[in-house]
């Protein structure tokens, strides 16, 4: 059982549990806390106990649990030469299509959002990635900052809550 | 597979030549795509220009004498 004090944490734990193959039950308590019960699918809690299943300490390790998430924080790959960095980023996005399995989520923020709008040289690749079932989250604040909100051509406009929780829930985070 | 779906690539000895070629093709409105050199062609970290086979002669004509090309070949 996990005890947390806010709804966002509930969602984060729920997501982690679900992805780890657990059933997740949440109880809201009068003191404002949430008690989250995680149980392996198909296993019932022993009668008369509050814990639904005995958990070995190692089961709490989530270093390899969770999806692959790729974060594109710039329209350049690496630091140094901008022109070269842009070529490398275009190659990186194109090559993502060859990954098996594909990432669960791509997150774009800062100048990375420029890759997701009309006229971007990688927009066809991104549309193909999205059509393959990959979730593409694009930072709305960043689109607004660059004045390109109306030009979004793939993915969904997202917010820092979704971006942060997706990154926190990732088993592996790739940031080129 | 139609002729439109058969891709060829232009290979270069330098990424600068690839970028110069891309600029030329963009200015001429010739459809193409800058991609990493496919693994089965070379294990080097490089980029090349991919295009549909039907554009081969047009692209050869556009780049010949303007940019140093290593090879044009099917993907």
gemmi code that builds the backbone of each chain (N, CA, C; Angstrom):
import gemmi

chains = {
    "A": [
        ("UNK", (0.848, -1.196, 0.000), (0.000, 0.000, 0.000), (0.882, 1.244, 0.000)),
        ("UNK", (0.458, 2.241, -0.754), (1.197, 3.498, -0.826), (0.270, 4.606, -0.345)),
        ("UNK", (0.789, 5.487, 0.516), (-0.016, 6.621, 1.000), (0.549, 7.906, 0.414)),
        ("UNK", (-0.319, 8.667, -0.247), (0.109, 9.947, -0.819), (-0.890, 11.027, -0.413)),
        ("UNK", (-0.534, 12.291, -0.682), (-1.397, 13.368, -0.184), (-1.960, 14.252, -1.297)),
        ("UNK", (-1.868, 13.808, -2.543), (-2.468, 14.635, -3.601), (-2.860, 13.773, -4.807)),
        ("UNK", (-3.771, 14.322, -5.600), (-4.360, 13.556, -6.698), (-3.352, 13.246, -7.807)),
        ("UNK", (-2.429, 14.170, -8.050), (-1.440, 13.929, -9.096), (-0.561, 12.726, -8.741)),
        ("UNK", (-0.189, 12.667, -7.460), (0.628, 11.525, -7.018), (-0.153, 10.227, -7.169)),
        ("UNK", (-1.467, 10.298, -6.912), (-2.308, 9.111, -7.092), (-2.211, 8.630, -8.536)),
        ("UNK", (-2.339, 9.576, -9.466), (-2.293, 9.216, -10.882), (-0.934, 8.628, -11.268)),
        ("UNK", (0.120, 9.221, -10.726), (1.462, 8.713, -11.035), (1.634, 7.285, -10.545)),
        ("UNK", (1.189, 7.036, -9.301), (1.343, 5.686, -8.740), (0.434, 4.709, -9.485)),
        ("UNK", (-0.781, 5.199, -9.807), (-1.719, 4.344, -10.533), (-1.111, 3.918, -11.882)),
        ("UNK", (-0.523, 4.902, -12.563), (0.059, 4.610, -13.873), (1.196, 3.603, -13.743)),
        ("UNK", (2.055, 3.856, -12.751), (3.176, 2.944, -12.548), (2.665, 1.536, -12.237)),
        ("UNK", (1.635, 1.467, -11.385), (1.086, 0.164, -11.019), (0.495, -0.560, -12.204)),
        ("UNK", (-0.300, 0.186, -12.976), (-0.950, -0.420, -14.134), (0.071, -0.949, -15.131)),
        ("UNK", (1.100, -0.148, -15.348), (2.119, -0.567, -16.307), (2.944, -1.730, -15.778)),
        ("UNK", (2.946, -1.891, -14.475), (3.683, -3.001, -13.890), (2.819, -4.246, -13.780)),
        ("UNK", (1.588, -4.161, -14.301), (0.720, -5.335, -14.304), (-0.050, -5.516, -13.009)),
        ("UNK", (-0.274, -4.437, -12.277), (-0.989, -4.548, -11.004), (-2.424, -4.025, -11.135)),
        ("UNK", (-3.295, -4.556, -10.262), (-4.597, -3.925, -10.056), (-4.389, -2.800, -9.055)),
        ("UNK", (-5.070, -1.701, -9.280), (-4.864, -0.530, -8.422), (-6.205, -0.076, -7.861)),
        ("UNK", (-6.309, -0.011, -6.534), (-7.508, 0.515, -5.878), (-7.100, 1.697, -5.011)),
        ("UNK", (-7.895, 2.758, -5.096), (-7.568, 3.956, -4.332), (-8.696, 4.288, -3.356)),
        ("UNK", (-8.302, 4.615, -2.133), (-9.290, 5.066, -1.131), (-8.920, 6.472, -0.702)),
        ("UNK", (-9.919, 7.367, -0.689), (-9.664, 8.710, -0.186), (-10.026, 8.741, 1.295)),
        ("UNK", (-9.098, 9.185, 2.114), (-9.308, 9.199, 3.557), (-9.745, 10.581, 4.032)),
        ("UNK", (-10.332, 10.610, 5.237), (-10.842, 11.884, 5.762), (-9.740, 12.893, 6.031)),
        ("UNK", (-8.536, 12.401, 6.314), (-7.442, 13.351, 6.595), (-6.819, 13.920, 5.318)),
        ("UNK", (-7.445, 13.617, 4.176), (-6.960, 14.193, 2.922), (-5.947, 13.327, 2.197)),
        ("UNK", (-5.534, 12.244, 2.821), (-4.564, 11.381, 2.145), (-5.287, 10.355, 1.269)),
        ("UNK", (-4.524, 9.742, 0.415), (-5.051, 8.687, -0.449), (-4.283, 7.406, -0.155)),
        ("UNK", (-5.014, 6.336, 0.040), (-4.353, 5.038, 0.236), (-4.497, 4.248, -1.068)),
        ("UNK", (-3.373, 3.927, -1.652), (-3.393, 3.228, -2.947), (-2.969, 1.782, -2.734)),
        ("UNK", (-3.863, 0.893, -3.074), (-3.567, -0.543, -2.913), (-3.167, -1.116, -4.267)),
        ("UNK", (-1.981, -1.681, -4.290), (-1.483, -2.313, -5.518), (-1.481, -3.819, -5.308)),
        ("UNK", (-2.068, -4.520, -6.232), (-2.027, -5.979, -6.106), (-1.747, -6.602, -7.458)),
        ("UNK", (-0.949, -7.648, -7.420), (-0.670, -8.345, -8.678), (-1.965, -8.898, -9.223)),
        ("UNK", (-2.165, -8.774, -10.496), (-3.414, -9.223, -11.103), (-3.673, -10.680, -10.754)),
        ("UNK", (-4.919, -10.943, -10.296), (-5.297, -12.314, -9.992), (-5.020, -12.725, -8.564)),
        ("UNK", (-4.268, -11.902, -7.823), (-3.993, -12.248, -6.431), (-4.887, -11.436, -5.514)),
        ("UNK", (-5.486, -12.065, -4.548), (-6.387, -11.391, -3.618), (-5.664, -11.128, -2.311)),
        ("UNK", (-6.144, -10.110, -1.594), (-5.568, -9.811, -0.291), (-5.932, -10.908, 0.699)),
        ("UNK", (-4.999, -11.232, 1.554), (-5.324, -12.207, 2.602), (-6.434, -11.650, 3.491)),
        ("UNK", (-7.313, -12.534, 3.938), (-8.422, -12.088, 4.775), (-7.916, -11.402, 6.032)),
        ("UNK", (-8.589, -10.313, 6.389), (-8.293, -9.655, 7.647), (-7.028, -8.819, 7.637)),
        ("UNK", (-6.435, -8.640, 6.479), (-5.264, -7.781, 6.456), (-5.540, -6.601, 5.549)),
        ("UNK", (-4.843, -5.543, 5.803), (-5.022, -4.375, 4.944), (-4.122, -4.467, 3.720)),
        ("UNK", (-2.994, -5.167, 3.883), (-2.125, -5.329, 2.725), (-2.687, -6.394, 1.805)),
        ("UNK", (-2.767, -6.077, 0.530), (-3.379, -7.022, -0.385), (-2.437, -8.138, -0.796)),
        ("UNK", (-1.157, -7.906, -0.701), (-0.221, -8.968, -1.053), (1.120, -8.668, -0.397)),
        ("UNK", (1.838, -9.714, -0.065), (3.166, -9.493, 0.484), (4.120, -9.136, -0.643)),
        ("UNK", (4.910, -8.149, -0.452), (5.785, -7.692, -1.525), (7.227, -7.794, -1.081)),
        ("UNK", (8.014, -8.451, -1.898), (9.445, -8.475, -1.628), (9.997, -7.084, -1.877)),
        ("UNK", (10.998, -6.670, -1.121), (11.556, -5.322, -1.304), (11.951, -5.054, -2.748)),
        ("UNK", (12.469, -6.091, -3.430), (12.940, -5.880, -4.799), (11.803, -5.462, -5.727)),
        ("UNK", (10.560, -5.823, -5.376), (9.448, -5.472, -6.238), (9.204, -3.967, -6.317)),
        ("UNK", (9.751, -3.239, -5.337), (9.559, -1.789, -5.373), (10.567, -1.110, -6.286)),
        ("UNK", (11.546, -1.868, -6.709), (12.508, -1.290, -7.623), (11.853, -1.075, -8.979)),
        ("UNK", (11.857, 0.146, -9.460), (11.208, 0.391, -10.742), (12.206, 0.930, -11.747)),
        ("UNK", (13.473, 0.531, -11.557), (14.498, 1.084, -12.436), (14.278, 0.679, -13.886)),
        ("UNK", (13.701, -0.482, -14.109), (13.485, -0.890, -15.492), (12.001, -1.019, -15.826)),
        ("UNK", (11.163, -0.571, -14.903), (9.724, -0.643, -15.147), (9.271, 0.657, -15.796)),
        ("UNK", (8.390, 0.537, -16.749), (7.862, 1.746, -17.370), (8.324, 1.866, -18.798)),
        ("UNK", (7.681, 2.732, -19.515), (7.902, 2.815, -20.955), (9.158, 3.595, -21.352)),
        ("UNK", (9.498, 3.435, -22.613), (10.557, 4.266, -23.194), (9.944, 5.602, -23.614)),
        ("UNK", (10.504, 6.666, -23.116), (10.030, 8.007, -23.462), (11.201, 8.779, -24.069)),
        ("UNK", (10.949, 9.424, -25.197), (11.990, 10.215, -25.856), (11.638, 11.690, -25.715)),
        ("UNK", (12.581, 12.460, -25.231), (12.358, 13.888, -24.993), (13.172, 14.710, -25.989)),
        ("UNK", (12.465, 15.501, -26.773), (13.144, 16.359, -27.748), (13.093, 17.784, -27.201)),
        ("UNK", (14.198, 18.216, -26.625), (14.198, 19.514, -25.951), (14.765, 20.630, -26.824)),
        ("UNK", (15.114, 20.283, -28.041), (15.708, 21.279, -28.940), (15.491, 20.818, -30.372)),
        ("UNK", (15.546, 21.749, -31.309), (15.487, 21.316, -32.705), (16.893, 20.991, -33.230)),
        ("UNK", (17.858, 20.983, -32.318), (19.228, 20.579, -32.653), (19.592, 19.358, -31.807)),
        ("UNK", (20.455, 18.510, -32.338), (20.947, 17.375, -31.547), (22.378, 17.685, -31.126)),
        ("UNK", (22.584, 17.762, -29.840), (23.909, 18.092, -29.312), (24.162, 19.583, -29.321)),
        ("UNK", (25.278, 19.952, -28.719), (25.642, 21.366, -28.666), (26.871, 21.595, -29.513)),
        ("UNK", (26.974, 22.778, -30.048), (28.129, 23.092, -30.881), (27.651, 23.802, -32.125)),
        ("UNK", (27.697, 23.121, -33.234), (27.318, 23.746, -34.496), (25.813, 23.556, -34.744)),
        ("UNK", (25.110, 24.681, -34.940), (23.648, 24.625, -35.098), (23.223, 23.900, -36.369)),
        ("UNK", (23.915, 24.178, -37.473), (23.521, 23.549, -38.740), (23.708, 22.037, -38.658)),
        ("UNK", (24.841, 21.619, -38.141), (25.096, 20.188, -37.976), (24.092, 19.580, -36.991)),
        ("UNK", (23.835, 20.310, -35.905), (22.892, 19.817, -34.900), (21.512, 19.584, -35.475)),
        ("UNK", (21.112, 20.444, -36.409), (19.789, 20.280, -37.018), (19.764, 19.055, -37.940)),
        ("UNK", (20.838, 18.861, -38.680), (20.927, 17.664, -39.536), (20.859, 16.404, -38.683)),
        ("UNK", (21.591, 16.422, -37.571), (21.598, 15.243, -36.696), (20.217, 14.983, -36.113)),
        ("UNK", (19.507, 16.049, -35.731), (18.171, 15.854, -35.159), (17.216, 15.282, -36.202)),
        ("UNK", (17.316, 15.754, -37.426), (16.458, 15.211, -38.489), (16.745, 13.717, -38.671)),
        ("UNK", (18.023, 13.366, -38.636), (18.389, 11.953, -38.777), (17.870, 11.146, -37.594)),
        ("UNK", (17.974, 11.724, -36.411), (17.522, 11.024, -35.195), (16.026, 10.723, -35.281)),
        ("UNK", (15.239, 11.738, -35.633), (13.779, 11.543, -35.707), (13.451, 10.470, -36.750)),
        ("UNK", (14.115, 10.542, -37.896), (13.857, 9.555, -38.948), (14.181, 8.149, -38.443)),
        ("UNK", (15.272, 8.040, -37.692), (15.726, 6.724, -37.236), (14.846, 6.163, -36.130)),
        ("UNK", (14.130, 7.026, -35.426), (13.211, 6.540, -34.380), (12.243, 5.507, -34.941)),
        ("UNK", (11.876, 5.690, -36.205), (10.921, 4.777, -36.837), (11.437, 3.349, -36.913)),
        ("UNK", (12.742, 3.184, -36.808), (13.308, 1.838, -36.928), (13.399, 1.137, -35.572)),
        ("UNK", (13.087, 1.843, -34.492), (13.178, 1.233, -33.166), (12.084, 0.190, -32.982)),
        ("UNK", (12.445, -0.904, -32.367), (11.460, -1.928, -31.999), (11.690, -2.338, -30.556)),
        ("UNK", (10.721, -2.155, -29.685), (9.468, -1.488, -29.987), (9.666, 0.030, -30.056)),
        ("UNK", (8.690, 0.678, -30.636), (8.726, 2.134, -30.698), (8.589, 2.708, -29.293)),
        ("UNK", (9.033, 3.937, -29.076), (8.802, 4.564, -27.771), (7.297, 4.676, -27.514)),
        ("UNK", (6.935, 4.754, -26.243), (5.520, 4.963, -25.942), (5.137, 6.426, -26.170)),
        ("UNK", (6.067, 7.303, -25.827), (5.758, 8.735, -25.881), (6.946, 9.531, -26.401)),
        ("UNK", (6.651, 10.537, -27.213), (7.648, 11.545, -27.573), (7.193, 12.848, -26.947)),
        ("UNK", (8.100, 13.551, -26.305), (7.767, 14.827, -25.679), (8.614, 15.924, -26.329)),
        ("UNK", (7.955, 16.985, -26.729), (8.671, 18.105, -27.352), (8.516, 19.355, -26.498)),
        ("UNK", (9.618, 19.963, -26.164), (9.537, 21.279, -25.510), (10.692, 22.162, -25.946)),
        ("UNK", (10.651, 23.422, -25.461), (11.603, 24.464, -25.896), (11.646, 24.472, -27.439)),
        ("UNK", (12.804, 24.678, -28.059), (12.818, 24.779, -29.523), (12.479, 23.455, -30.206)),
        ("UNK", (12.399, 22.393, -29.444), (11.974, 21.102, -30.005), (10.594, 21.187, -30.633)),
        ("UNK", (9.731, 22.073, -30.097), (8.362, 22.161, -30.637), (8.356, 22.636, -32.095)),
        ("UNK", (9.425, 23.311, -32.513), (9.461, 23.784, -33.906), (9.454, 22.619, -34.903)),
        ("UNK", (9.815, 21.440, -34.417), (9.829, 20.257, -35.292), (8.423, 19.727, -35.551)),
        ("UNK", (7.451, 20.152, -34.736), (6.112, 19.551, -34.795), (5.104, 20.374, -35.599)),
        ("UNK", (5.575, 21.469, -36.195), (4.629, 22.357, -36.876), (4.741, 22.240, -38.399)),
        ("UNK", (3.759, 22.839, -39.064), (3.747, 22.837, -40.536), (5.076, 23.346, -41.075)),
        ("UNK", (5.561, 22.723, -42.113), (6.802, 23.169, -42.736), (8.040, 22.529, -42.139)),
        ("UNK", (7.885, 21.836, -41.016), (9.031, 21.150, -40.415), (9.521, 20.057, -41.352)),
        ("UNK", (10.845, 19.904, -41.411), (11.400, 18.887, -42.312), (11.167, 17.470, -41.809)),
        ("UNK", (10.764, 17.330, -40.563), (10.543, 15.976, -40.036), (9.066, 15.674, -39.819)),
        ("UNK", (8.197, 16.531, -40.327), (6.780, 16.354, -40.009), (6.225, 15.045, -40.567)),
        ("UNK", (6.685, 14.629, -41.732), (6.190, 13.352, -42.281), (6.603, 12.177, -41.397)),
        ("UNK", (7.835, 12.229, -40.905), (8.293, 11.169, -40.000), (7.464, 11.167, -38.717)),
        ("UNK", (7.223, 12.357, -38.185), (6.465, 12.434, -36.929), (5.029, 11.943, -37.113)),
        ("UNK", (4.432, 12.275, -38.245), (3.066, 11.790, -38.505), (3.050, 10.270, -38.601)),
        ("UNK", (4.087, 9.718, -39.226), (4.164, 8.263, -39.342), (4.362, 7.618, -37.972)),
        ("UNK", (5.193, 8.243, -37.147), (5.415, 7.729, -35.785), (4.109, 7.784, -35.003)),
        ("UNK", (3.398, 8.893, -35.128), (2.129, 9.050, -34.402), (1.104, 8.018, -34.893)),
        ("UNK", (1.073, 7.801, -36.196), (0.131, 6.828, -36.761), (0.437, 5.402, -36.299)),
        ("UNK", (1.678, 5.194, -35.853), (2.058, 3.871, -35.351), (1.662, 3.680, -33.900)),
        ("UNK", (1.024, 4.690, -33.324), (0.516, 4.542, -31.962), (1.326, 5.238, -30.890)),
        ("UNK", (2.359, 5.963, -31.309), (3.181, 6.677, -30.324), (2.474, 7.977, -29.933)),
        ("UNK", (2.425, 8.225, -28.637), (1.813, 9.465, -28.151), (2.823, 10.606, -28.286)),
        ("UNK", (2.391, 11.702, -28.892), (3.286, 12.850, -29.054), (2.734, 14.018, -28.246)),
        ("UNK", (3.475, 14.425, -27.234), (3.064, 15.535, -26.381), (3.893, 16.767, -26.753)),
        ("UNK", (3.210, 17.869, -27.011), (3.909, 19.081, -27.424), (3.608, 20.191, -26.407)),
        ("UNK", (4.634, 20.800, -25.903), (4.502, 21.827, -24.856), (3.735, 23.046, -25.380)),
        ("UNK", (2.574, 23.303, -24.793), (1.738, 24.425, -25.227), (2.363, 25.775, -24.933)),
        ("UNK", (3.022, 25.884, -23.794), (3.695, 27.142, -23.443), (4.746, 27.488, -24.496)),
        ("UNK", (5.446, 26.462, -24.947), (6.535, 26.674, -25.914), (5.973, 27.088, -27.282)),
        ("UNK", (4.893, 26.422, -27.718), (4.251, 26.804, -28.989), (3.810, 28.256, -28.912)),
        ("UNK", (3.221, 28.625, -27.772), (2.755, 29.991, -27.574), (3.924, 30.976, -27.599)),
        ("UNK", (5.012, 30.612, -26.933), (6.182, 31.495, -26.847), (6.721, 31.823, -28.247)),
        ("UNK", (6.748, 30.807, -29.102), (7.297, 31.011, -30.447), (6.236, 31.500, -31.434)),
        ("UNK", (4.988, 31.657, -30.965), (3.912, 32.164, -31.826), (3.508, 31.190, -32.918)),
        ("UNK", (3.614, 29.887, -32.630), (3.329, 28.887, -33.670), (2.223, 27.923, -33.229)),
        ("UNK", (1.409, 28.354, -32.251), (0.354, 27.460, -31.737), (-0.588, 26.994, -32.841)),
        ("UNK", (-0.878, 27.888, -33.790), (-1.823, 27.545, -34.844), (-1.247, 26.666, -35.930)),
        ("UNK", (0.038, 26.378, -35.839), (0.700, 25.628, -36.914), (0.978, 24.178, -36.560)),
        ("UNK", (0.532, 23.768, -35.373), (0.828, 22.395, -34.936), (0.313, 21.386, -35.976)),
        ("UNK", (1.168, 20.462, -36.370), (0.792, 19.514, -37.427), (0.839, 18.064, -36.984)),
        ("UNK", (1.226, 17.824, -35.740), (1.185, 16.467, -35.209), (1.126, 16.533, -33.693)),
        ("UNK", (0.708, 15.440, -33.081), (0.682, 15.381, -31.628), (-0.432, 16.204, -31.014)),
        ("UNK", (-0.408, 16.269, -29.680), (-1.414, 17.054, -28.967), (-0.721, 18.105, -28.112)),
        ("UNK", (-1.405, 19.239, -27.981), (-0.867, 20.295, -27.123), (-0.960, 19.809, -25.680)),
        ("UNK", (0.161, 19.840, -25.011), (0.189, 19.296, -23.660), (0.638, 20.354, -22.660)),
        ("UNK", (0.656, 19.975, -21.409), (1.029, 20.914, -20.347), (2.111, 20.308, -19.474)),
        ("UNK", (2.607, 21.097, -18.549), (3.740, 20.642, -17.742), (3.365, 19.481, -16.825)),
        ("UNK", (2.084, 19.386, -16.475), (1.662, 18.273, -15.622), (1.836, 16.950, -16.368)),
        ("UNK", (1.314, 16.900, -17.597), (1.438, 15.667, -18.385), (2.897, 15.374, -18.723)),
        ("UNK", (3.629, 16.432, -19.067), (5.027, 16.241, -19.450), (5.828, 15.711, -18.272)),
        ("UNK", (5.619, 16.342, -17.114), (6.370, 15.915, -15.929), (6.000, 14.493, -15.524)),
        ("UNK", (4.711, 14.198, -15.534), (4.310, 12.857, -15.090), (4.764, 11.789, -16.085)),
        ("UNK", (4.722, 12.102, -17.377), (5.205, 11.135, -18.372), (6.699, 10.870, -18.201)),
        ("UNK", (7.447, 11.933, -17.935), (8.891, 11.754, -17.751), (9.171, 10.975, -16.466)),
        ("UNK", (8.392, 11.294, -15.417), (8.622, 10.635, -14.129), (8.252, 9.153, -14.185)),
        ("UNK", (7.292, 8.827, -15.046), (6.812, 7.443, -15.120), (7.631, 6.598, -16.092)),
        ("UNK", (8.575, 7.228, -16.785), (9.327, 6.500, -17.804), (10.271, 5.484, -17.180)),
        ("UNK", (10.401, 4.332, -17.833), (11.411, 3.372, -17.404), (12.772, 3.793, -17.930)),
        ("UNK", (12.747, 4.274, -19.157), (13.968, 4.821, -19.763), (13.622, 6.125, -20.448)),
        ("UNK", (14.489, 7.100, -20.246), (14.270, 8.421, -20.823), (15.429, 8.707, -21.775)),
        ("UNK", (15.127, 8.932, -23.032), (16.184, 9.231, -24.008), (16.078, 10.701, -24.381)),
        ("UNK", (17.166, 11.429, -24.170), (17.170, 12.864, -24.493), (18.359, 13.125, -25.420)),
        ("UNK", (18.102, 13.160, -26.725), (19.226, 13.311, -27.667), (19.845, 14.712, -27.609)),
    ],
    "B": [
        ("UNK", (4.867, -3.256, -56.053), (5.508, -1.967, -55.755), (5.538, -1.099, -57.011)),
        ("UNK", (5.119, 0.115, -56.899), (5.131, 0.994, -58.054), (6.483, 1.683, -58.141)),
        ("UNK", (6.741, 2.278, -59.290), (8.002, 2.984, -59.485), (8.145, 4.117, -58.458)),
        ("UNK", (6.997, 4.697, -58.060), (7.017, 5.795, -57.107), (7.573, 5.367, -55.752)),
        ("UNK", (7.431, 4.068, -55.428), (7.834, 3.620, -54.097), (9.261, 3.091, -54.047)),
        ("UNK", (9.932, 3.059, -55.184), (11.322, 2.609, -55.208), (12.210, 3.808, -54.920)),
        ("UNK", (13.043, 3.666, -53.895), (13.901, 4.789, -53.528), (15.334, 4.574, -53.982)),
        ("UNK", (15.948, 5.670, -54.374), (17.377, 5.700, -54.615), (17.980, 6.716, -53.661)),
        ("UNK", (19.304, 6.632, -53.481), (19.964, 7.613, -52.622), (21.187, 8.197, -53.313)),
        ("UNK", (21.490, 9.447, -52.960), (22.742, 10.068, -53.376), (23.675, 10.031, -52.178)),
        ("UNK", (24.862, 9.454, -52.371), (25.850, 9.384, -51.283), (26.949, 10.421, -51.527)),
        ("UNK", (27.487, 10.919, -50.439), (28.498, 11.980, -50.527), (29.706, 11.611, -49.660)),
        ("UNK", (30.844, 12.276, -49.964), (32.016, 12.081, -49.114), (32.021, 13.052, -47.940)),
        ("UNK", (31.124, 14.032, -47.977), (31.120, 15.049, -46.925), (29.693, 15.482, -46.646)),
        ("UNK", (29.401, 15.723, -45.375), (28.061, 16.199, -45.025), (27.806, 17.582, -45.641)),
        ("UNK", (28.891, 18.353, -45.844), (28.730, 19.677, -46.471), (28.190, 19.529, -47.891)),
        ("UNK", (28.662, 18.518, -48.593), (28.164, 18.286, -49.956), (26.690, 17.866, -49.934)),
        ("UNK", (26.337, 17.102, -48.923), (24.930, 16.690, -48.800), (24.038, 17.908, -48.573)),
        ("UNK", (24.503, 18.805, -47.709), (23.698, 19.995, -47.413), (23.609, 20.921, -48.619)),
        ("UNK", (24.714, 21.030, -49.343), (24.697, 21.882, -50.544), (23.725, 21.300, -51.582)),
        ("UNK", (23.749, 20.000, -51.712), (22.841, 19.348, -52.664), (21.386, 19.539, -52.240)),
        ("UNK", (21.153, 19.433, -50.955), (19.788, 19.610, -50.467), (19.282, 21.019, -50.813)),
        ("UNK", (20.171, 21.987, -50.620), (19.785, 23.372, -50.914), (19.436, 23.527, -52.400)),
        ("UNK", (20.256, 22.917, -53.246), (20.001, 23.008, -54.691), (18.647, 22.374, -55.031)),
        ("UNK", (18.411, 21.193, -54.491), (17.162, 20.491, -54.807), (15.948, 21.241, -54.254)),
        ("UNK", (16.121, 21.846, -53.074), (15.016, 22.635, -52.509), (14.690, 23.814, -53.420)),
        ("UNK", (15.737, 24.500, -53.844), (15.532, 25.675, -54.709), (14.851, 25.287, -56.017)),
        ("UNK", (15.138, 24.074, -56.479), (14.549, 23.621, -57.745), (13.198, 22.943, -57.536)),
        ("UNK", (12.811, 22.800, -56.269), (11.517, 22.180, -55.973), (11.465, 20.692, -56.280)),
        ("UNK", (12.625, 20.034, -56.180), (12.676, 18.590, -56.459), (12.521, 17.832, -55.136)),
        ("UNK", (11.552, 16.972, -55.103), (11.216, 16.252, -53.879), (12.329, 15.288, -53.462)),
        ("UNK", (12.693, 15.349, -52.187), (13.762, 14.496, -51.676), (13.689, 14.501, -50.160)),
        ("UNK", (14.558, 13.693, -49.543), (14.606, 13.686, -48.094), (16.009, 13.374, -47.610)),
        ("UNK", (16.470, 14.169, -46.649), (17.775, 13.922, -46.035), (17.607, 12.847, -44.966)),
        ("UNK", (18.322, 11.747, -45.089), (18.195, 10.654, -44.113), (19.593, 10.141, -43.737)),
        ("UNK", (19.697, 9.426, -42.617), (20.988, 8.780, -42.310), (21.300, 7.742, -43.386)),
        ("UNK", (22.569, 7.563, -43.705), (22.927, 6.530, -44.686), (22.471, 5.176, -44.134)),
        ("UNK", (21.670, 4.440, -44.887), (21.172, 3.149, -44.390), (22.310, 2.213, -43.992)),
        ("UNK", (22.066, 1.454, -42.938), (23.097, 0.551, -42.393), (23.661, -0.411, -43.424)),
        ("UNK", (22.770, -0.892, -44.315), (23.242, -1.908, -45.259), (24.144, -1.309, -46.338)),
        ("UNK", (24.177, 0.014, -46.413), (25.056, 0.653, -47.395), (26.398, 1.009, -46.756)),
        ("UNK", (26.339, 1.567, -45.540), (27.573, 1.927, -44.863), (27.325, 2.024, -43.374)),
        ("UNK", (28.338, 1.640, -42.598), (28.208, 1.775, -41.146), (28.731, 3.122, -40.681)),
        ("UNK", (29.210, 3.926, -41.614), (29.679, 5.265, -41.241), (28.503, 6.105, -40.762)),
        ("UNK", (28.801, 7.075, -39.913), (27.775, 8.027, -39.501), (27.700, 9.089, -40.578)),
        ("UNK", (26.733, 8.961, -41.447), (26.636, 9.929, -42.522), (25.206, 10.183, -42.910)),
        ("UNK", (24.990, 11.190, -43.733), (23.649, 11.448, -44.238), (23.670, 11.377, -45.763)),
        ("UNK", (22.529, 11.091, -46.317), (22.408, 11.008, -47.771), (21.063, 11.589, -48.173)),
        ("UNK", (20.850, 11.722, -49.454), (19.566, 12.231, -49.939), (18.804, 11.084, -50.589)),
        ("UNK", (17.584, 10.880, -50.105), (16.729, 9.816, -50.647), (15.699, 10.440, -51.579)),
        ("UNK", (15.407, 9.745, -52.658), (14.404, 10.253, -53.599), (13.762, 9.070, -54.310)),
        ("UNK", (12.633, 9.303, -54.908), (11.975, 8.212, -55.630), (12.667, 8.017, -56.978)),
        ("UNK", (12.710, 6.749, -57.405), (13.512, 6.370, -58.566), (13.179, 7.178, -59.817)),
        ("UNK", (11.928, 7.603, -59.909), (11.534, 8.324, -61.126), (12.223, 9.679, -61.256)),
        ("UNK", (12.820, 10.160, -60.147), (13.467, 11.478, -60.185), (14.971, 11.372, -60.459)),
        ("UNK", (15.470, 10.168, -60.686), (16.912, 9.964, -60.741), (17.603, 10.859, -61.785)),
        ("UNK", (17.117, 10.821, -62.990), (17.815, 11.587, -64.035), (17.722, 13.086, -63.774)),
        ("UNK", (16.593, 13.508, -63.227), (16.412, 14.927, -62.897), (17.423, 15.361, -61.840)),
        ("UNK", (17.617, 14.511, -60.846), (18.534, 14.840, -59.752), (19.986, 14.766, -60.219)),
        ("UNK", (20.288, 13.773, -61.026), (21.655, 13.685, -61.580), (21.990, 14.955, -62.343)),
        ("UNK", (21.061, 15.388, -63.132), (21.260, 16.588, -63.949), (21.417, 17.828, -63.063)),
        ("UNK", (20.607, 17.872, -61.991), (20.613, 19.052, -61.117), (21.919, 19.186, -60.344)),
        ("UNK", (22.527, 18.051, -59.994), (23.698, 18.101, -59.107), (25.032, 17.985, -59.844)),
        ("UNK", (25.012, 17.367, -61.010), (26.262, 17.136, -61.730), (26.964, 18.461, -62.047)),
        ("UNK", (28.245, 18.503, -61.697), (29.049, 19.704, -61.961), (28.921, 20.761, -60.884)),
        ("UNK", (27.957, 20.576, -59.990), (27.778, 21.572, -58.919), (28.232, 21.053, -57.562)),
        ("UNK", (28.089, 19.761, -57.368), (28.428, 19.162, -56.077), (29.163, 17.847, -56.313)),
        ("UNK", (30.118, 17.582, -55.427), (30.850, 16.316, -55.534), (29.985, 15.186, -54.974)),
        ("UNK", (29.709, 14.220, -55.831), (28.854, 13.091, -55.441), (29.693, 11.818, -55.400)),
        ("UNK", (29.495, 11.003, -54.363), (30.223, 9.726, -54.334), (29.522, 8.706, -55.223)),
        ("UNK", (28.220, 8.617, -55.060), (27.495, 7.576, -55.790), (25.988, 7.850, -55.746)),
        ("UNK", (25.295, 7.458, -56.804), (23.839, 7.412, -56.750), (23.454, 5.952, -56.951)),
        ("UNK", (22.657, 5.425, -56.046), (22.355, 3.990, -56.122), (20.972, 3.699, -55.530)),
        ("UNK", (20.450, 2.537, -55.867), (19.176, 2.151, -55.235), (19.376, 1.931, -53.736)),
        ("UNK", (18.337, 2.123, -52.968), (18.428, 1.903, -51.520), (18.473, 0.434, -51.186)),
    ],
}
model = gemmi.Model(1)
for chain_id, residues in chains.items():
    chain = gemmi.Chain(chain_id)
    for i, (resn, *xyz) in enumerate(residues, 1):
        res = gemmi.Residue()
        res.name, res.seqid = resn, gemmi.SeqId(i, " ")
        for name, pos in zip(("N", "CA", "C"), xyz):
            atom = gemmi.Atom()
            atom.name, atom.element = name, gemmi.Element(name[0])
            atom.pos, atom.b_iso = gemmi.Position(*pos), 0.0
            res.add_atom(atom)
        chain.add_residue(res)
    model.add_chain(chain)
structure = gemmi.Structure()
structure.add_model(model)
structure.setup_entities()
